[in-house]
Amino acid sequence: MKNDFVVTPWEVKGEIDYDKLVERFGTQRITEELLRRIKKHAKTLHPMLRRNIFYSHRDLGWILDEYEKGSKFILYTGRGPSGDTHLGHLMPWIFTKYLQDSFDAKLLFQLTDDEKFLFSESLSLEDTKKYAYENALDVIALGFDSKKTEIFLDTEFIASQYRLALKVAKRVTFSTAKAVFGFDNSSNIGSIFFTSIQSVPAFLESERQNKAVPCLIPCAIDQDAHFRVTRDVAPMLGYPKPSLIHCKFFPSLTGSDKMSASKTETSIFTTDAPEVAKKKIIDAFTGGQATIKEQKEKGGNPDICSIYQYCFYIFEEDDEKVRELRESCRRGGILCGECKRELAKRVAKFLEQHQKKREKARDKLEEFVIKD
């Protein structure tokens, strides 16, 4: 049942009803009017906008109003470094690069090594630092502009953040933290404080420039809870509320649940050897029938097929080709094995290219990573 799904900043499970999430979180759907306004400035609409993958927002219209008045916005997103990067992590970062390029926007990228230490029983601070730097390589490999991108680990940039974090913390009650995040008496006090740290980059550029600087946060919708708190305290501190644009979750190779770093066999990591990724795809769940004869007679169901979803989300930019693939699947004009082999080739090629860029990024870390 879709009603049984769970979406929090730390857990996503079940079959997600994205309409219900909009109602539950009190966000707004991205309208055709907003898409027209984005296209006016960006010249092209990213496939993730055209396909309703980025589908929800808070105050996106306001951020465009400010941009049209000549007030440039900054971008803020991040990653909790608990393991290697998988394709689901890359998806919102790819979209963030589109925004940086289209709106000439500065990006603050927060690596929350402190969060992952506080919320994990098994990860040490050394572990989260190691993963943070490995994850940073994937960010750099996507081609962000080093002159307009700042990447930082919380533990290495805390002096610059702590003063602002204290201002936020003073305005957030334990009652609010419990209501929003589900904390109880067994929660460690570091985890209760953490959302104050995650709020900081939304206000950091305003503090640096000593004026109100709009901030747009592209993120998966499970992170919205943190920024509801951020938005609540912003007016009390004299900062503009950050705007948000939310994406859906990139599916795992089971076809339904969110891709998860803890489920290695149903996730594809940027560090996977291309042959390993190919095997995962060949073993993936599809929406096809049990036999070739049935597939040709009855057709498949692309809505539950991980192979089709991979093309839809990332690996096919041409909308017409996506439509043709969908219709061909439905009428039995293509077999699951054909789809798997084609996707496997595309993913392997992407990984080969990305991994080369990732290795070159090791020499560029100092251009991107800022410390106190």
C-alpha positions as CSV (number, residue, x, y, z in Angstrom):
1,M,0.0,0.0,0.0
2,K,1.3,3.5,-0.9
3,N,0.0,4.7,2.4
4,D,2.6,2.6,4.2
5,F,5.6,4.5,2.8
6,V,8.1,6.3,5.0
7,V,10.1,9.4,4.0
8,T,12.4,11.1,6.5
9,P,15.9,12.7,6.1
10,W,17.3,9.3,7.3
11,E,14.9,6.7,6.0
12,V,13.0,6.2,2.8
13,K,11.0,3.0,2.2
14,G,7.9,1.7,0.6
15,E,6.2,2.7,-2.7
16,I,6.3,6.5,-2.6
17,D,3.1,8.5,-3.3
18,Y,4.6,11.8,-4.5
19,D,1.2,13.5,-4.5
20,K,0.7,12.6,-0.9
21,L,4.2,14.0,0.0
22,V,3.3,17.4,-1.5
23,E,0.2,17.4,0.8
24,R,2.0,16.0,3.8
25,F,5.0,18.4,3.6
26,G,2.9,21.4,2.4
27,T,5.0,22.1,-0.7
28,Q,3.8,23.2,-4.1
29,R,4.0,21.5,-7.5
30,I,6.1,23.1,-10.2
31,T,3.6,24.6,-12.7
32,E,3.8,25.1,-16.4
33,E,4.2,28.9,-15.7
34,L,7.3,28.3,-13.6
35,L,8.7,26.0,-16.3
36,R,8.2,28.8,-18.9
37,R,10.0,31.3,-16.6
38,I,12.9,28.9,-16.1
39,K,13.2,28.2,-19.8
40,K,13.1,32.0,-20.6
41,H,16.4,32.4,-18.6
42,A,18.0,29.0,-19.0
43,K,17.1,28.8,-22.8
44,T,16.5,25.0,-22.4
45,L,14.5,23.0,-19.9
46,H,16.5,20.2,-18.3
47,P,15.0,16.7,-18.9
48,M,14.5,16.3,-15.2
49,L,12.1,19.3,-15.4
50,R,10.4,18.3,-18.6
51,R,9.7,14.8,-17.1
52,N,8.5,16.0,-13.7
53,I,11.4,14.4,-11.9
54,F,12.1,17.8,-10.2
55,Y,8.4,18.3,-9.4
56,S,7.9,20.2,-6.1
57,H,9.2,23.5,-4.7
58,R,9.0,26.1,-2.0
59,D,9.1,29.7,-3.2
60,L,10.6,29.0,-6.6
61,G,8.6,31.8,-8.0
62,W,10.1,34.2,-5.5
63,I,13.7,33.2,-6.4
64,L,12.9,33.9,-10.1
65,D,11.3,37.2,-9.2
66,E,14.5,38.2,-7.4
67,Y,16.7,37.0,-10.3
68,E,14.6,39.1,-12.8
69,K,15.2,42.1,-10.6
70,G,18.9,41.5,-10.9
71,S,19.4,39.9,-7.5
72,K,21.5,36.7,-8.3
73,F,20.9,33.7,-6.1
74,I,23.3,31.1,-4.8
75,L,22.8,27.4,-4.9
76,Y,23.2,25.1,-1.9
77,T,23.2,21.3,-1.8
78,G,25.2,18.6,-0.2
79,R,25.8,15.0,0.7
80,G,26.0,13.0,3.9
81,P,29.2,11.0,3.4
82,S,28.3,7.5,4.7
83,G,29.7,5.5,1.8
84,D,30.6,5.6,-1.9
85,T,28.5,7.7,-4.3
86,H,25.8,6.0,-6.3
87,L,23.8,7.1,-9.3
88,G,21.0,8.3,-7.1
89,H,23.3,10.8,-5.5
90,L,24.5,12.1,-8.8
91,M,21.0,12.9,-10.1
92,P,20.3,16.1,-8.2
93,W,24.0,17.2,-8.6
94,I,23.7,16.9,-12.4
95,F,20.6,19.1,-12.2
96,T,22.4,21.5,-9.9
97,K,25.2,21.9,-12.5
98,Y,22.5,22.8,-15.1
99,L,21.3,25.5,-12.7
100,Q,24.9,26.8,-12.1
101,D,25.5,27.0,-15.9
102,S,22.1,28.5,-16.7
103,F,22.0,31.1,-14.0
104,D,25.7,31.8,-13.5
105,A,25.2,30.8,-9.9
106,K,27.7,30.2,-7.1
107,L,27.3,26.8,-5.4
108,L,28.0,25.9,-1.8
109,F,28.3,22.2,-1.4
110,Q,28.2,20.9,2.2
111,L,29.6,17.5,3.1
112,T,28.0,16.6,6.5
113,D,30.7,14.3,7.9
114,D,29.5,15.4,11.4
115,E,25.9,14.2,10.7
116,K,26.9,10.8,9.5
117,F,29.1,10.3,12.5
118,L,26.4,11.4,14.9
119,F,23.7,9.3,13.3
120,S,25.7,6.1,12.8
121,E,26.7,3.5,15.3
122,S,29.4,2.1,13.0
123,L,31.1,5.1,11.3
124,S,34.0,6.9,12.9
125,L,35.0,10.5,12.2
126,E,37.9,9.2,10.2
127,D,35.5,7.1,8.1
128,T,33.2,10.0,7.4
129,K,36.1,12.2,6.4
130,K,37.4,9.6,4.0
131,Y,34.1,9.2,2.4
132,A,33.6,13.0,2.2
133,Y,36.8,13.4,0.1
134,E,35.9,10.5,-2.1
135,N,32.4,11.9,-2.6
136,A,33.9,15.3,-3.4
137,L,35.7,13.7,-6.4
138,D,32.4,12.7,-7.9
139,V,31.1,16.3,-7.5
140,I,34.2,17.7,-9.2
141,A,34.0,15.1,-11.9
142,L,30.6,16.4,-13.0
143,G,32.2,19.6,-14.3
144,F,31.3,22.3,-11.8
145,D,33.1,25.6,-12.2
146,S,35.9,25.8,-9.6
147,K,35.6,29.6,-9.6
148,K,31.9,29.4,-8.6
149,T,31.9,26.3,-6.4
150,E,32.9,25.8,-2.8
151,I,33.0,22.3,-1.2
152,F,33.5,21.9,2.5
153,L,33.4,19.3,5.2
154,D,31.6,20.5,8.3
155,T,34.4,19.4,10.6
156,E,37.0,21.4,8.6
157,F,34.9,24.5,8.1
158,I,33.2,24.7,11.5
159,A,34.8,28.0,12.7
160,S,33.1,29.7,9.7
161,Q,29.8,28.1,10.4
162,Y,29.5,27.9,14.2
163,R,28.5,31.5,14.8
164,L,25.6,31.2,12.4
165,A,24.7,27.7,13.7
166,L,24.4,29.2,17.2
167,K,22.0,31.8,15.9
168,V,19.8,29.1,14.4
169,A,20.0,26.8,17.4
170,K,18.8,29.5,19.7
171,R,15.6,29.8,17.7
172,V,14.8,26.1,17.4
173,T,13.2,24.5,20.4
174,F,13.5,20.9,21.4
175,S,9.8,20.6,21.0
176,T,10.1,21.6,17.3
177,A,13.1,19.2,16.8
178,K,11.1,16.3,18.2
179,A,8.0,17.1,16.1
180,V,9.9,17.5,12.9
181,F,12.5,14.8,13.2
182,G,11.0,12.3,15.7
183,F,13.8,12.7,18.4
184,D,13.2,11.2,21.8
185,N,15.0,10.9,25.1
186,S,17.4,8.4,23.6
187,S,18.6,10.7,20.9
188,N,22.1,12.0,21.3
189,I,22.4,15.8,21.8
190,G,24.6,16.1,18.8
191,S,22.0,14.8,16.4
192,I,19.4,17.2,17.9
193,F,21.8,20.2,17.3
194,F,22.7,19.1,13.8
195,T,19.9,20.7,11.8
196,S,21.4,24.1,13.0
197,I,24.6,23.2,11.1
198,Q,22.7,22.2,8.0
199,S,20.9,25.5,7.9
200,V,24.1,27.6,7.8
201,P,25.0,27.5,4.1
202,A,21.5,29.0,3.3
203,F,22.6,32.1,5.2
204,L,26.3,32.1,4.7
205,E,26.5,34.2,1.6
206,S,24.1,36.8,3.1
207,E,26.5,37.1,6.1
208,R,29.6,37.3,3.9
209,Q,28.1,40.0,1.7
210,N,26.3,41.8,4.5
211,K,23.1,41.9,2.4
212,A,20.2,39.6,1.6
213,V,21.3,37.0,-0.9
214,P,18.7,34.6,-2.2
215,C,19.4,30.9,-1.9
216,L,18.0,28.0,-3.9
217,I,18.4,24.4,-2.6
218,P,18.0,21.6,-5.1
219,C,17.5,18.3,-3.1
220,A,15.6,15.1,-2.9
221,I,12.3,15.7,-1.1
222,D,13.3,13.6,1.9
223,Q,15.6,16.5,2.9
224,D,12.7,19.0,3.1
225,A,12.3,18.6,6.8
226,H,15.7,20.2,7.6
227,F,14.9,23.2,5.5
228,R,11.4,23.7,6.9
229,V,13.2,24.5,10.1
230,T,15.7,26.7,8.3
231,R,12.9,28.6,6.6
232,D,11.0,29.1,9.9
233,V,14.0,30.7,11.6
234,A,15.2,32.8,8.7
235,P,13.0,35.9,9.3
236,M,13.9,35.9,13.0
237,L,17.5,36.2,12.0
238,G,17.0,38.8,9.3
239,Y,17.8,36.4,6.4
240,P,15.7,35.6,3.3
241,K,14.0,32.2,3.5
242,P,15.8,29.7,1.2
243,S,13.8,28.4,-1.7
244,L,13.8,24.7,-2.5
245,I,13.3,22.6,-5.6
246,H,12.7,18.9,-4.9
247,C,13.3,15.8,-6.9
248,K,11.8,12.3,-6.7
249,F,14.0,9.4,-5.7
250,F,16.2,7.6,-8.3
251,P,14.9,4.0,-8.2
252,S,17.0,0.9,-7.3
253,L,17.4,-2.0,-9.7
254,T,14.4,-3.6,-8.0
255,G,12.3,-1.0,-9.8
256,S,10.5,0.5,-6.9
257,D,12.4,1.5,-3.7
258,K,15.0,4.3,-3.6
259,M,18.5,3.4,-4.6
260,S,20.4,2.9,-1.3
261,A,24.1,2.7,-0.5
262,S,23.4,-0.1,1.9
263,K,21.9,-2.3,-0.8
264,T,25.0,-2.8,-3.0
265,E,23.6,-5.4,-5.3
266,T,20.7,-3.2,-6.4
267,S,22.6,0.1,-6.6
268,I,25.2,1.2,-9.1
269,F,28.2,3.1,-7.6
270,T,30.5,5.5,-9.4
271,T,33.4,3.3,-8.2
272,D,31.8,0.1,-9.7
273,A,33.9,-1.5,-12.5
274,P,31.9,-1.2,-15.7
275,E,31.6,-5.0,-15.9
276,V,30.2,-5.2,-12.4
277,A,27.6,-2.5,-13.3
278,K,26.7,-4.5,-16.4
279,K,26.1,-7.6,-14.4
280,K,23.9,-5.7,-11.9
281,I,21.8,-4.4,-14.8
282,I,21.5,-7.9,-16.5
283,D,20.2,-9.2,-13.1
284,A,17.8,-6.3,-12.6
285,F,14.0,-6.4,-12.2
286,T,11.9,-5.5,-15.2
287,G,8.3,-5.0,-16.0
288,G,8.4,-7.8,-18.6
289,Q,6.4,-11.0,-18.9
290,A,7.7,-14.5,-17.9
291,T,8.4,-15.7,-21.5
292,I,9.3,-14.1,-24.8
293,K,6.0,-15.3,-26.3
294,E,4.0,-13.6,-23.5
295,Q,6.0,-10.4,-23.8
296,K,5.2,-10.2,-27.5
297,E,1.6,-10.9,-27.0
298,K,0.9,-8.9,-23.8
299,G,3.7,-6.3,-23.7
300,G,5.5,-5.2,-20.6
301,N,4.9,-2.6,-17.9
302,P,7.5,0.2,-18.0
303,D,6.1,1.9,-14.9
304,I,7.6,-0.8,-12.7
305,C,10.7,-1.5,-14.8
306,S,14.0,-0.4,-13.4
307,I,15.6,-0.5,-16.9
308,Y,13.1,1.9,-18.3
309,Q,13.3,4.2,-15.2
310,Y,17.1,4.4,-15.6
311,C,16.6,5.7,-19.2
312,F,13.8,8.0,-18.1
313,Y,15.8,9.6,-15.2
314,I,19.3,9.9,-16.6
315,F,20.4,7.8,-19.5
316,E,18.2,9.1,-22.4
317,E,18.0,12.9,-23.0
318,D,15.7,12.6,-26.0
319,D,12.1,12.8,-24.9
320,E,10.8,11.2,-28.2
321,K,13.1,8.2,-27.7
322,V,11.9,7.8,-24.2
323,R,8.3,7.8,-25.4
324,E,9.1,5.3,-28.2
325,L,10.8,3.0,-25.7
326,R,7.8,3.2,-23.4
327,E,5.3,2.4,-26.2
328,S,7.5,-0.3,-27.7
329,C,7.6,-2.0,-24.2
330,R,3.9,-1.8,-23.8
331,R,3.0,-3.3,-27.1
332,G,5.7,-6.1,-26.8
333,G,7.9,-4.6,-29.6
334,I,11.0,-4.9,-27.5
335,L,12.3,-7.6,-25.2
336,C,13.7,-7.1,-21.7
337,G,17.1,-8.6,-22.7
338,E,17.5,-6.0,-25.5
339,C,16.7,-3.2,-23.1
340,K,19.1,-4.5,-20.5
341,R,22.0,-4.9,-23.0
342,E,21.5,-1.4,-24.4
343,L,21.3,0.2,-20.9
344,A,24.3,-1.8,-19.7
345,K,26.4,-0.4,-22.6
346,R,25.3,3.2,-21.7
347,V,26.0,2.8,-18.0
348,A,29.4,1.2,-18.7
349,K,30.4,4.0,-21.0
350,F,29.3,6.6,-18.5
351,L,31.2,5.0,-15.7
352,E,34.4,4.7,-17.8
353,Q,34.3,8.4,-18.6
354,H,33.2,9.5,-15.1
355,Q,36.0,7.4,-13.4
356,K,38.6,9.0,-15.6
357,K,37.3,12.5,-14.6
358,R,37.1,11.3,-11.0
359,E,40.8,10.4,-11.0
360,K,41.8,13.8,-12.5
361,A,39.7,15.5,-9.8
362,R,42.2,14.3,-7.2
363,D,44.5,17.0,-8.4
364,K,41.8,19.6,-8.3
365,L,40.6,19.2,-4.7
366,E,42.4,22.3,-3.5
367,E,40.6,24.4,-6.2
368,F,37.3,23.4,-4.7
369,V,37.6,22.4,-1.1
370,I,37.6,25.3,1.4
371,K,38.7,25.1,5.1
372,D,39.0,27.4,8.0
